């Protein structure tokens, strides 16, 4: 109440009422004027800055999770969630970055499951102790664990693990060991076909 600052002798409503009884009738308690035309601000001001969006996007592309973002900014995880709710640009940028990062991991898993080729360099030392670099295309064979992971997530009814108590007669429930052996044999055949003959 600003009245206390205007008239130091009046410190409470009780004193104001007593003063009015004594004949001071024109003193009316004043309300605090609004700061932003009707907007209410309570608590501490937000620590959010627009440059946090760019920093958060870079961190998410490096694989940071929400809790790690909160630690980076020195805030509680609930504050990060509040920022996402109140700053739409911040939230949209994080969502897009997470989708792009997930797509990149998905592509990498697919390449690991199917095998891929990459540029590589072999380094030799000749008789004269001179370094010779020989570029070549290297084939990286498929990884059976990546294959199984991919198939379990893409076709869960066909590739899930056998659950105890289910009938082994059902053709949809294939034992994981049999599938793994079939995949290893198929991948070995594929790798043998791609290996250059000497």
N, CA and C of each residue as an Amber inpcrd file, in Angstrom:
protein
   594
   0.8450000  -1.1680000   0.0000000   0.0000000   0.0000000   0.0000000
   0.8990000   1.2440000   0.0000000   0.7010000   2.1320000  -0.9570000
   1.5520000   3.3070000  -1.0940000   1.2860000   4.3750000  -0.0390000
   0.1550000   4.2780000   0.6200000  -0.2100000   5.2730000   1.6120000
   0.8420000   5.3670000   2.7000000   1.4000000   4.2480000   3.0620000
   2.4130000   4.1950000   4.1150000   3.6230000   5.0260000   3.7170000
   3.9500000   5.0630000   2.4220000   5.0940000   5.8450000   1.9680000
   4.7590000   7.3310000   1.8530000   3.4990000   7.6140000   1.5470000
   3.0980000   9.0210000   1.4220000   2.9610000   9.6960000   2.7860000
   2.3890000   8.9550000   3.7080000   2.2010000   9.5000000   5.0470000
   2.8400000   8.5270000   6.0230000   4.0720000   8.7470000   6.4260000
   4.8040000   7.7910000   7.2510000   4.1350000   7.4900000   8.5820000
   3.3570000   8.3990000   9.1300000   2.7510000   8.1370000  10.4350000
   1.6220000   7.1150000  10.3430000   1.0710000   6.9120000   9.1560000
  -0.0060000   5.9350000   8.9820000   0.5980000   4.6380000   8.4620000
   0.6680000   3.6160000   9.2710000   1.3430000   2.3860000   8.8590000
   0.3690000   1.2400000   8.6090000  -0.8450000   1.3770000   9.0160000
  -1.8030000   0.2940000   8.7880000  -3.1820000   0.8770000   8.5890000
  -4.1000000   0.0440000   8.1840000  -5.4760000   0.4950000   7.9870000
  -6.0680000   0.9860000   9.3060000  -5.6570000   0.3390000  10.4010000
  -6.1550000   0.7580000  11.7040000  -5.7850000   2.2020000  11.9910000
  -4.5570000   2.5620000  11.7170000  -4.1260000   3.9390000  11.9200000
  -4.8580000   4.8800000  10.9820000  -5.1060000   4.4160000   9.7520000
  -5.8360000   5.2450000   8.7950000  -7.2560000   5.4990000   9.3030000
  -7.8720000   4.4800000   9.8050000  -9.2510000   4.6280000  10.3030000
  -9.2870000   5.5830000  11.4810000  -8.2980000   5.4600000  12.3870000
  -8.2320000   6.3660000  13.5380000  -7.9980000   7.7950000  13.0690000
  -7.1480000   7.9550000  12.0350000  -6.8610000   9.2960000  11.5320000
  -8.1200000   9.9010000  10.9290000  -8.9260000   9.0810000  10.2180000
 -10.1400000   9.5980000   9.6120000 -11.1380000  10.0270000  10.6910000
 -11.1090000   9.3070000  11.8010000 -12.0020000   9.6790000  12.9020000
 -11.6410000  11.0450000  13.4590000 -10.3760000  11.3640000  13.4180000
  -9.9190000  12.6340000  13.9940000 -10.1760000  13.8000000  13.0540000
 -10.6620000  13.5210000  11.8220000 -10.9840000  14.6200000  10.9330000
 -10.2090000  14.6020000   9.6240000  -9.3300000  13.6410000   9.4310000
  -8.6000000  13.5510000   8.1640000  -9.4150000  12.6270000   7.2770000
 -10.3870000  13.1880000   6.5560000 -11.3090000  12.3690000   5.7780000
 -10.8850000  12.2180000   4.3210000 -10.0190000  13.0640000   3.8270000
  -9.6690000  13.0070000   2.4040000  -8.4980000  12.0720000   2.0990000
  -7.9670000  11.3170000   3.0680000  -6.8860000  10.3780000   2.8140000
  -7.5110000   9.0320000   2.4350000  -7.2440000   8.5600000   1.2080000
  -7.8080000   7.3110000   0.7030000  -6.6310000   6.3910000   0.3530000
  -6.6810000   5.1190000   0.7960000  -5.5910000   4.2080000   0.4370000
  -5.4830000   4.0720000  -1.0770000  -4.2470000   4.0810000  -1.5930000
  -4.0160000   3.9850000  -3.0330000  -3.6410000   2.5530000  -3.3970000
  -4.1170000   2.1080000  -4.5320000  -3.7240000   0.8020000  -5.0540000
  -2.5050000   0.9830000  -5.9380000  -1.7300000  -0.0870000  -6.0580000
  -0.5380000  -0.0360000  -6.8950000  -0.9670000   0.0960000  -8.3540000
  -0.4280000   1.0610000  -9.0890000  -0.8290000   1.2130000 -10.4900000
  -0.3540000   0.0270000 -11.3210000  -1.1340000  -0.3690000 -12.3370000
  -0.7320000  -1.5050000 -13.1760000   0.5390000  -1.1900000 -13.9490000
   1.4220000  -2.1880000 -14.0530000   2.7000000  -1.9750000 -14.7400000
   2.5740000  -2.1140000 -16.2400000   1.8530000  -3.1370000 -16.7160000
   1.7480000  -3.3800000 -18.1550000   0.2870000  -3.5170000 -18.5570000
  -0.4660000  -2.5280000 -18.4830000  -1.8450000  -2.4790000 -18.9800000
  -2.5980000  -3.7820000 -18.7710000  -2.7380000  -4.2060000 -17.5720000
  -3.5560000  -5.3690000 -17.2750000  -2.7940000  -6.6710000 -17.1250000
  -1.5480000  -6.7620000 -17.5450000  -0.7820000  -8.0040000 -17.4000000
  -0.2960000  -8.1280000 -15.9730000  -0.4090000  -9.3120000 -15.4350000
   0.0560000  -9.5450000 -14.0760000   1.4070000 -10.2300000 -14.1210000
   2.3550000  -9.7190000 -13.4150000   3.6810000 -10.3190000 -13.3160000
   3.8930000 -10.6970000 -11.8590000   4.1010000 -11.9560000 -11.6330000
   4.3870000 -12.3820000 -10.2680000   5.6580000 -13.2180000 -10.2750000
   6.3670000 -13.2090000  -9.2050000   7.5970000 -13.9910000  -9.1040000
   8.7570000 -13.3110000  -9.7880000   9.8230000 -14.0710000  -9.9280000
  11.0330000 -13.5400000 -10.5480000  10.8410000 -13.4230000 -12.0500000
  11.5360000 -12.5120000 -12.6870000  11.4710000 -12.4380000 -14.1420000
  12.1360000 -13.6740000 -14.7460000  11.6870000 -14.0530000 -15.9280000
  12.2080000 -15.2490000 -16.5750000  13.6660000 -15.0610000 -16.9840000
  14.4190000 -16.1470000 -16.9370000  15.8180000 -16.1080000 -17.3640000
  15.9460000 -16.4480000 -18.8480000  14.8280000 -16.7460000 -19.5040000
  14.8600000 -17.1480000 -20.9050000  15.3120000 -15.9920000 -21.7890000
  16.2050000 -16.2980000 -22.7050000  16.6820000 -15.3450000 -23.7080000
  16.5290000 -16.0030000 -25.0730000  16.3380000 -15.2060000 -26.1060000
  16.1260000 -15.7640000 -27.4420000  17.3390000 -16.5400000 -27.9440000
  18.5350000 -16.1880000 -27.4910000  19.7340000 -16.9160000 -27.9390000
  19.7900000 -18.3280000 -27.3730000  18.9770000 -18.6170000 -26.3500000
  18.9280000 -19.9730000 -25.7890000  18.4040000 -20.9750000 -26.8180000
  17.5660000 -20.5030000 -27.7490000  16.9980000 -21.3980000 -28.7600000
  18.0960000 -22.0000000 -29.6240000  19.0160000 -21.1710000 -30.1000000
  20.1150000 -21.6630000 -30.9490000  21.0170000 -22.6170000 -30.1630000
  21.2960000 -22.2730000 -28.9140000  22.1400000 -23.1420000 -28.0930000
  21.4720000 -24.4870000 -27.8560000  20.1730000 -24.4680000 -27.5840000
  19.4450000 -25.7070000 -27.3270000  19.3970000 -26.5870000 -28.5700000
  19.2140000 -25.9830000 -29.7320000  19.1850000 -26.7470000 -30.9890000
  20.5210000 -27.4490000 -31.2100000  21.6220000 -26.7490000 -30.9740000
  22.9410000 -27.3630000 -31.1520000  23.1410000 -28.5280000 -30.1840000
  22.7050000 -28.3420000 -28.9470000  22.8560000 -29.4120000 -27.9560000
  22.0040000 -30.6300000 -28.3080000  20.7810000 -30.3950000 -28.7780000
  19.9050000 -31.5080000 -29.1480000  20.4910000 -32.2710000 -30.3250000
  21.0810000 -31.5630000 -31.2740000  21.7000000 -32.2430000 -32.4220000
  22.9050000 -33.0770000 -32.0020000  23.4970000 -32.7390000 -30.8610000
  24.5950000 -33.5350000 -30.3140000  24.0830000 -34.6800000 -29.4400000
  22.7520000 -34.7680000 -29.2770000  22.1680000 -35.8820000 -28.5390000
  21.7380000 -35.5610000 -27.1220000  21.6870000 -34.2920000 -26.7510000
  21.3070000 -33.9270000 -25.3780000  19.8190000 -34.1700000 -25.1460000
  19.5030000 -34.6450000 -23.9420000  18.1080000 -34.8500000 -23.5340000
  17.6510000 -33.6320000 -22.7420000  16.3520000 -33.6110000 -22.4040000
  15.7880000 -32.4540000 -21.6940000  16.5050000 -32.1780000 -20.3780000
  16.8040000 -33.2090000 -19.6220000  17.4650000 -33.0090000 -18.3250000
  18.8590000 -32.4060000 -18.5180000  19.5370000 -32.7990000 -19.5930000
  20.8590000 -32.2480000 -19.8860000  20.7650000 -30.7910000 -20.3480000
  19.6960000 -30.4560000 -21.0750000  19.4790000 -29.0640000 -21.4540000
  19.2470000 -28.2080000 -20.2050000  18.4390000 -28.7210000 -19.2840000
  18.1730000 -27.9820000 -18.0450000  19.4690000 -27.7630000 -17.2610000
  20.3040000 -28.7830000 -17.1860000  21.5920000 -28.6470000 -16.5040000
  22.4750000 -27.6020000 -17.1880000  22.4720000 -27.6030000 -18.5170000
  23.2900000 -26.6500000 -19.2650000  22.8630000 -25.2160000 -18.9660000
  21.5570000 -24.9730000 -18.9370000  21.0550000 -23.6240000 -18.6940000
  21.0090000 -23.2770000 -17.2050000  21.2960000 -24.2410000 -16.3390000
  21.3020000 -23.9900000 -14.9050000  19.9130000 -23.7880000 -14.3240000
  18.9410000 -24.5420000 -14.8620000  17.5570000 -24.4170000 -14.4090000
  17.0210000 -25.7840000 -14.0340000  15.8600000 -25.7900000 -13.4150000
  15.1720000 -27.0340000 -13.0790000  14.4740000 -27.5560000 -14.3320000
  14.2400000 -28.8560000 -14.3890000  13.5830000 -29.4460000 -15.5560000
  12.1790000 -28.8830000 -15.7430000  11.4920000 -28.5590000 -14.6430000
  10.1430000 -27.9910000 -14.7540000  10.1880000 -26.6010000 -15.4020000
  11.2680000 -25.8660000 -15.1800000  11.4260000 -24.5600000 -15.8270000
  11.6100000 -24.7360000 -17.3290000  12.3690000 -25.7610000 -17.7260000
  12.5360000 -26.0330000 -19.1560000  11.1950000 -26.3570000 -19.7910000
  10.3670000 -27.1680000 -19.1200000   9.0380000 -27.4890000 -19.6410000
   8.1700000 -26.2310000 -19.7260000   8.3010000 -25.3420000 -18.7550000
   7.5450000 -24.0810000 -18.7780000   7.9990000 -23.2340000 -19.9630000
   9.3010000 -23.1810000 -20.2140000   9.8010000 -22.4440000 -21.3740000
   9.2230000 -23.0140000 -22.6590000   9.1390000 -24.3340000 -22.7450000
   8.5690000 -24.9560000 -23.9440000   7.1080000 -24.5470000 -24.1270000
   6.3740000 -24.4390000 -23.0090000   4.9550000 -24.0840000 -23.0890000
   4.7410000 -22.6060000 -23.4000000   5.6040000 -21.7470000 -22.9260000
   5.3850000 -20.3050000 -23.1040000   6.0930000 -19.7200000 -24.3230000
   7.1390000 -20.3600000 -24.8120000   7.8910000 -19.8480000 -25.9670000
   7.7700000 -20.8450000 -27.1130000   6.8170000 -20.5850000 -28.0000000
   6.5040000 -21.5240000 -29.0780000   7.6960000 -21.7580000 -30.0090000
   8.4430000 -20.7240000 -30.3210000   9.6080000 -20.8760000 -31.1990000
  10.6490000 -21.8030000 -30.5930000  10.8470000 -21.6960000 -29.3040000
  11.7920000 -22.5610000 -28.5850000  11.3410000 -24.0180000 -28.6690000
  10.0570000 -24.2510000 -28.4130000   9.4980000 -25.6100000 -28.4370000
   9.5850000 -26.2080000 -29.8460000   9.1890000 -25.4320000 -30.8610000
   9.2220000 -25.9320000 -32.2390000  10.6400000 -26.2470000 -32.6950000
  11.5820000 -25.4170000 -32.3240000  12.9780000 -25.6540000 -32.7090000
  13.5000000 -26.9400000 -32.0770000  13.1540000 -27.1900000 -30.8200000
  13.5980000 -28.4200000 -30.1580000  12.9650000 -29.6450000 -30.7990000
  11.6720000 -29.5720000 -31.1030000  10.9900000 -30.7140000 -31.7400000
  11.6190000 -31.0510000 -33.0850000  11.8520000 -30.0240000 -33.9030000
  12.4400000 -30.2410000 -35.2230000  13.8390000 -30.8360000 -35.1110000
  14.6320000 -30.3270000 -34.1880000  15.9930000 -30.8420000 -34.0090000
  15.9800000 -32.2940000 -33.5550000  15.0600000 -32.6370000 -32.6470000
  14.9700000 -34.0220000 -32.1780000  14.5400000 -34.9490000 -33.3020000
  13.6060000 -34.5010000 -34.1460000  13.1810000 -35.3240000 -35.2740000
  14.3260000 -35.5510000 -36.2540000  15.1030000 -34.5090000 -36.5350000
  16.2310000 -34.6460000 -37.4550000  17.2890000 -35.5810000 -36.8820000
  17.5540000 -35.4800000 -35.5950000  18.5460000 -36.3500000 -34.9510000
  18.0750000 -37.7970000 -34.9630000  16.7900000 -38.0210000 -34.6760000
  16.2490000 -39.3840000 -34.7010000  16.3130000 -39.9710000 -36.1060000
  16.0260000 -39.1570000 -37.1170000  16.0990000 -39.6350000 -38.5020000
  17.5240000 -40.0180000 -38.8680000  18.4840000 -39.2450000 -38.4010000
  19.8930000 -39.5570000 -38.6730000  20.3010000 -40.8860000 -38.0390000
  19.8600000 -41.1070000 -36.7960000  20.1610000 -42.3740000 -36.1170000
  19.4730000 -43.5290000 -36.8310000  18.2470000 -43.3020000 -37.2860000
  17.5160000 -44.3520000 -37.9990000  18.2420000 -44.7280000 -39.2930000
  18.7160000 -43.7240000 -40.0390000  19.4870000 -44.0080000 -41.2590000
  20.7490000 -44.8020000 -40.9430000  21.4360000 -44.4170000 -39.8600000
  22.6670000 -45.1140000 -39.4750000  22.3810000 -46.5560000 -39.0830000
  21.2960000 -46.7810000 -38.3490000  20.9200000 -48.1370000 -37.9630000
  20.5870000 -48.9670000 -39.2030000  19.8670000 -48.3640000 -40.1540000
  19.5320000 -49.0750000 -41.3840000  20.7900000 -49.4580000 -42.1550000
  21.7260000 -48.5160000 -42.2720000  22.9830000 -48.8150000 -42.9670000
  23.7630000 -49.9000000 -42.2410000  23.7640000 -49.8490000 -40.9280000
  24.4880000 -50.8670000 -40.1420000  23.8280000 -52.2280000 -40.2900000
  22.4930000 -52.2460000 -40.4140000  21.7730000 -53.5100000 -40.5470000
  21.9150000 -54.1160000 -41.9360000  22.1050000 -53.2810000 -42.9570000
  22.1770000 -53.7980000 -44.3240000  23.5850000 -53.8150000 -44.8990000
  24.5140000 -53.1970000 -44.2200000  25.8800000 -53.1120000 -44.7440000
  26.0080000 -51.8860000 -45.6360000  27.2150000 -51.3830000 -45.7580000
  27.4260000 -50.1920000 -46.5680000  28.8800000 -50.1250000 -47.0130000
  29.1350000 -49.2390000 -47.9600000  30.4950000 -49.0120000 -48.4500000
  30.9280000 -47.6110000 -48.0540000  32.2180000 -47.4660000 -47.8430000
  32.7490000 -46.1510000 -47.4940000  34.1330000 -45.9960000 -48.1000000
  34.5570000 -44.7540000 -48.2470000  35.9060000 -44.4630000 -48.7330000
  36.8870000 -44.6560000 -47.5820000  38.0070000 -45.2980000 -47.8880000
  39.0350000 -45.5240000 -46.8730000  40.4050000 -45.3560000 -47.5370000
  41.4330000 -45.2820000 -46.7080000  42.7990000 -45.1040000 -47.2040000
  43.7050000 -46.0910000 -46.4740000  44.4910000 -46.8450000 -47.2670000
  45.5180000 -47.7020000 -46.6730000  46.8460000 -46.9760000 -46.7920000
  47.6260000 -47.0570000 -45.7350000  48.9170000 -46.3730000 -45.7100000
  50.0280000 -47.4300000 -45.6790000  50.9440000 -47.3110000 -46.6390000
  52.0580000 -48.2480000 -46.7460000  53.3740000 -47.5010000 -46.5860000
  54.3990000 -48.2640000 -46.2790000  55.7590000 -47.7250000 -46.2110000
  56.5970000 -48.5420000 -47.2020000  57.1580000 -47.9010000 -48.2240000
  57.9320000 -48.6550000 -49.2150000  59.3770000 -48.8480000 -48.7450000
  60.2100000 -49.4180000 -49.6100000  61.6040000 -49.7410000 -49.2540000
  62.3940000 -48.4950000 -48.8560000  62.0810000 -47.3730000 -49.4770000
  62.8200000 -46.1320000 -49.2230000  62.2600000 -45.3640000 -48.0280000
  61.4250000 -45.9870000 -47.2480000  60.7710000 -45.3700000 -46.0840000
  59.9030000 -44.1840000 -46.4770000  59.3260000 -44.2900000 -47.6660000
  58.4260000 -43.2480000 -48.1460000  56.9870000 -43.7130000 -47.9040000
  56.1530000 -42.8110000 -47.3670000  54.7570000 -43.1460000 -47.0660000
  53.9370000 -43.0830000 -48.3450000  53.1700000 -44.1500000 -48.5720000
  52.2980000 -44.2240000 -49.7500000  50.8700000 -44.4080000 -49.2560000
  49.9760000 -43.5660000 -49.7450000  48.5620000 -43.6670000 -49.3930000
  47.8100000 -44.2350000 -50.5790000  46.9880000 -45.2720000 -50.3200000
  46.2210000 -45.9200000 -51.3800000  44.7330000 -45.8450000 -51.0350000
  43.9740000 -44.9660000 -51.6910000  42.5350000 -44.8940000 -51.4280000
  41.8140000 -46.1000000 -52.0310000  40.7700000 -46.5510000 -51.3590000
  39.9660000 -47.6640000 -51.8480000  38.5740000 -47.5940000 -51.2330000
  37.6250000 -48.3950000 -51.7810000  36.2680000 -48.4930000 -51.2560000
  36.2110000 -49.7070000 -50.3400000  35.8260000 -49.4720000 -49.0850000
  35.7440000 -50.5470000 -48.1000000  34.2820000 -50.9210000 -47.8820000
  34.0100000 -52.2220000 -47.8590000  32.6560000 -52.7060000 -47.5730000
  32.5710000 -53.0770000 -46.0970000  31.6160000 -52.4730000 -45.3950000
  31.3660000 -52.8060000 -43.9950000  30.2010000 -53.7720000 -43.9740000
  30.4340000 -55.0100000 -43.5020000  29.3540000 -56.0070000 -43.5470000
  28.2220000 -55.6660000 -42.5790000  27.0230000 -56.1840000 -42.8490000
  25.8800000 -55.9390000 -41.9580000  26.1140000 -56.5140000 -40.5680000
  25.4890000 -55.8980000 -39.5960000  25.5890000 -56.3350000 -38.2130000
  24.3020000 -57.0660000 -37.8360000  24.4330000 -58.2990000 -37.3550000
  23.2360000 -59.1000000 -37.0500000  22.4230000 -58.4940000 -35.9180000
  23.0540000 -57.9040000 -34.9310000  22.3030000 -57.2950000 -33.8280000
  21.4600000 -56.1380000 -34.3380000  22.0160000 -55.3410000 -35.2290000
  21.2520000 -54.2310000 -35.8110000  20.0980000 -54.7600000 -36.6520000
  20.3280000 -55.8650000 -37.3630000  19.2500000 -56.4760000 -38.1630000
  18.0990000 -56.9180000 -37.2710000  18.4340000 -57.6260000 -36.2020000
  17.3970000 -58.1310000 -35.3020000  16.6500000 -56.9680000 -34.6610000
  17.3640000 -55.9620000 -34.2160000  16.7300000 -54.8000000 -33.5980000
  15.7720000 -54.1240000 -34.5770000  16.2360000 -53.9400000 -35.8140000
  15.4090000 -53.3010000 -36.8320000  14.1480000 -54.1110000 -37.0860000
  14.2970000 -55.4290000 -37.2760000  13.1430000 -56.2690000 -37.5940000
  12.1670000 -56.3850000 -36.4210000  12.6760000 -56.4360000 -35.1990000
  11.7860000 -56.5110000 -34.0340000  10.9300000 -55.2560000 -33.9160000
  11.4870000 -54.1180000 -34.2960000  10.7240000 -52.8790000 -34.1940000
   9.8370000 -52.6270000 -35.4070000  10.2480000 -53.0900000 -36.5600000
   9.4500000 -52.8570000 -37.7690000   8.3560000 -53.8970000 -37.9600000
   8.6360000 -55.1490000 -37.5620000   7.6620000 -56.2420000 -37.7060000
   7.5820000 -57.0150000 -36.3920000   7.0080000 -56.4150000 -35.3600000
   7.0420000 -57.0510000 -34.0350000   6.2830000 -58.3740000 -33.9630000
   5.2170000 -58.5490000 -34.7290000   4.4570000 -59.8040000 -34.6510000
   5.2690000 -60.9800000 -35.1880000   6.0480000 -60.7260000 -36.1920000
   6.8110000 -61.8070000 -36.8170000   8.1680000 -62.0420000 -36.1480000
   8.8070000 -60.9830000 -35.6580000  10.1800000 -61.0910000 -35.1950000
  10.3650000 -60.9490000 -33.6880000   9.2910000 -60.9130000 -32.9300000
   9.4580000 -60.7850000 -31.4760000  10.0230000 -62.0650000 -30.8940000
  10.5460000 -61.9580000 -29.6690000  11.1030000 -63.1310000 -29.0110000
   9.9850000 -64.0710000 -28.5880000  10.3100000 -65.3300000 -28.5350000
   9.3230000 -66.3380000 -28.1450000   9.0200000 -66.1890000 -26.6590000
   7.7360000 -66.1000000 -26.3310000   7.3110000 -65.9710000 -24.9430000
   6.9700000 -67.3560000 -24.4100000   7.4330000 -67.6690000 -23.1840000
   7.1660000 -68.9810000 -22.5870000   5.6700000 -69.1910000 -22.4510000
   5.2060000 -70.3950000 -22.7410000   3.7950000 -70.7240000 -22.6290000
   3.0710000 -70.6600000 -23.9540000   3.6650000 -70.0490000 -24.9830000
   3.0330000 -69.9970000 -26.2860000   3.3820000 -71.2600000 -27.0630000
   2.5180000 -71.6180000 -27.9630000   2.7290000 -72.8060000 -28.7720000
   3.8750000 -72.5670000 -29.7500000   4.8360000 -73.5010000 -29.7820000
   5.9550000 -73.3770000 -30.7280000   5.5310000 -73.7860000 -32.1300000
   4.3400000 -74.3330000 -32.2570000   3.8280000 -74.7750000 -33.5440000
   3.3940000 -73.5940000 -34.4260000   3.1280000 -72.4560000 -33.8140000
   2.6470000 -71.2970000 -34.5440000   3.7640000 -70.7660000 -35.4440000
   3.5530000 -70.6790000 -36.7680000   4.6180000 -70.2480000 -37.6760000
   5.0040000 -68.7790000 -37.5180000   4.1460000 -67.9590000 -36.9170000
   4.4810000 -66.5470000 -36.7490000   5.5200000 -66.3220000 -35.6590000
   5.6250000 -67.2650000 -34.7230000   6.5590000 -67.1120000 -33.6150000
   7.8190000 -67.9210000 -33.9110000   8.7950000 -67.2430000 -34.4570000
  10.0410000 -67.8880000 -34.8510000  11.0390000 -67.7080000 -33.7080000
  11.7440000 -68.7710000 -33.3860000  12.7410000 -68.6880000 -32.3180000
  13.8570000 -67.7330000 -32.7410000  14.3140000 -66.9160000 -31.8300000
  15.3220000 -65.9010000 -32.1250000  16.6450000 -66.5360000 -32.5510000
  16.9970000 -67.6500000 -31.9410000  18.2630000 -68.2980000 -32.3050000
  18.2490000 -68.7570000 -33.7610000  17.1170000 -69.3180000 -34.2110000
  17.0190000 -69.7620000 -35.6000000  17.1250000 -68.5760000 -36.5560000
  16.4610000 -67.5080000 -36.2180000  16.5020000 -66.3100000 -37.0600000
  17.9130000 -65.7630000 -37.1080000  18.5630000 -65.7250000 -35.9580000
  19.9320000 -65.2020000 -35.9040000  20.8560000 -66.0450000 -36.7760000
  20.7370000 -67.3650000 -36.6930000  21.5790000 -68.2450000 -37.5080000
  21.3120000 -68.0470000 -38.9960000  20.0270000 -67.8780000 -39.3580000
  19.6920000 -67.6390000 -40.7700000  20.2770000 -66.3140000 -41.2430000
  20.1710000 -65.2870000 -40.4220000  20.7110000 -63.9790000 -40.7910000
  22.2270000 -64.0150000 -40.9310000  22.8870000 -64.6890000 -40.0130000
  24.3490000 -64.7840000 -40.0800000  24.7750000 -65.4830000 -41.3630000
  24.0890000 -66.5730000 -41.7000000  24.4290000 -67.3050000 -42.9230000
  24.1920000 -66.4300000 -44.1570000  23.0680000 -65.7080000 -44.1910000
  22.7610000 -64.8500000 -45.3410000  23.7620000 -63.7000000 -45.4430000
  24.1250000 -63.1300000 -44.3260000  25.0770000 -62.0220000 -44.3410000
  26.4750000 -62.4870000 -44.7430000  26.8540000 -63.6790000 -44.2940000
  28.1480000 -64.2280000 -44.7040000  28.1910000 -64.4560000 -46.2060000
  27.0940000 -64.9940000 -46.7550000  27.0380000 -65.2070000 -48.2120000
  27.1460000 -63.8750000 -48.9470000  26.4490000 -62.8520000 -48.4410000
  26.4790000 -61.5300000 -49.0860000  27.8730000 -60.9120000 -48.9940000
  28.5270000 -61.0490000 -47.8500000  29.8720000 -60.4960000 -47.6840000
  30.8660000 -61.2150000 -48.5930000  30.7080000 -62.5310000 -48.7480000
  31.6000000 -63.2900000 -49.6360000  31.4350000 -62.8450000 -51.0770000
  30.1970000 -62.4980000 -51.4700000  29.9550000 -62.0610000 -52.8470000
  30.6110000 -60.7000000 -53.1030000  30.6750000 -59.8400000 -52.1200000
  31.2170000 -58.4950000 -52.3120000  32.7150000 -58.4220000 -52.1090000
  33.3230000 -59.4040000 -51.4910000  34.7530000 -59.3760000 -51.2470000
  35.4680000 -59.5960000 -52.5770000  36.4310000 -58.7200000 -52.9270000
  37.1500000 -58.8970000 -54.2060000  38.0230000 -60.1590000 -54.1540000
  38.0060000 -60.8820000 -55.2660000  38.7920000 -62.1050000 -55.3760000
  40.2450000 -61.7640000 -55.7090000  41.1980000 -62.3810000 -55.0430000
  42.6170000 -62.0960000 -55.2680000  43.1890000 -63.0330000 -56.2870000
